[in-house]
Amino acid sequence: MSDTWLVILLLAVATFAIRMCGALLGQRLPQQGSWARALKALPGSLIVALVSVSLLAGGPAEWVAGAIALVVATLTRNLVLTMAVGIGAIWLLRFYA
């Protein structure tokens, strides 16, 4: 077996193992209590952390795009739409500014 196929096989096994570990550990996570509430809040916290770092490191275009996304989030309460509008706004502002 060539080195390339060996690497592909090992990466496939590693990918499968990571997914299986995630599925097995996911069944053991608490469904109620303070830990469950903290884990449910984690995705939103990560998004806020990523956006705040981008805003602090960015310039006026990032701040305007952030404000536009905040308005969309407040009006629609739709995460996917907010992200799409924010990404589109920053793309347009960077392209045309």
N, C-alpha and C positions, 0 to 999 in steps of 0.2 A: 504494500500500500504506500502510495506516495505521501510526502509530507503535507501536501495540500489537502488531501482527503482525510488525513488524520486530524488536522486542525479543524476541518469542517465537522467531523464526527464529534470531536471533543467539545466544540462550541455548541453543537446541537444538544449534547448530553448536559452541558452546563446550563443552557437555557431551560431545558425541561426541568432540571433540578431546582432552579430558582423559582420557576412557576409552581412546582409542586410544594416547595417549602412555603411559598406565599399562601397557597390554598390551605395547607395544613395549619399554618399559624393563624390564618384568618378565622378558622373555626374556633380557635381558643380565645379570641378577643372577647372582652366582656360586652354583653348586650345591654346592660343596665348599670346605673351608677355613675359616679363622677368620671371614671376612666372612659366609659362609653361616650359621655358628653364631650370630653376633651378630644377623643379621636374623631368624633363627628365634626368638631370645629376646626380640625387640622387643615383640611384643604383650603378653606377660606383664609385661614391665617397665613398659609404659604403664598397664596395669591397676593394678599396685602403686602407681605414682606417683599416679594419680587417687584411689585409695582412701586413701592416706596423707594427701593434702591434705584430703580430706573429713573424715578422723578428726581431724586436727590443728585444723581450723577448727570442728569440731562439738562438741557437748556430750555428756552422758551417753547420750542415745538413740543417737547415732552409734557410741559406743564399745560399747554393748551389742549393737547390730546387727552391728558388726564382729566381736565375739567369737562371736556365733551363727554368722555366715558362716564364721569360721575353724574352728569345730568341724565344721560341715558339710563344708567343704573337706577337712579332715583325715580324716574318716570315709569320705567317698564318693569323693574325688578326681574329682569331676564339676563342671566349671566352670559349666555352664549351671544345674545345680541350686543350686550355691553362690550364683551371682548372683541367681537367683530368690528364694532364701530370704533373702539379704541385703536385697534390695529390699523384699520383703514385711515383713521384720522392721523395717526403718527406717520403712516406711509405718505399720505398726501402732503402733510406739513413738511416732512423732510425732503420730499421730491420737489415741491414748489417753493420752498423757503430758502 
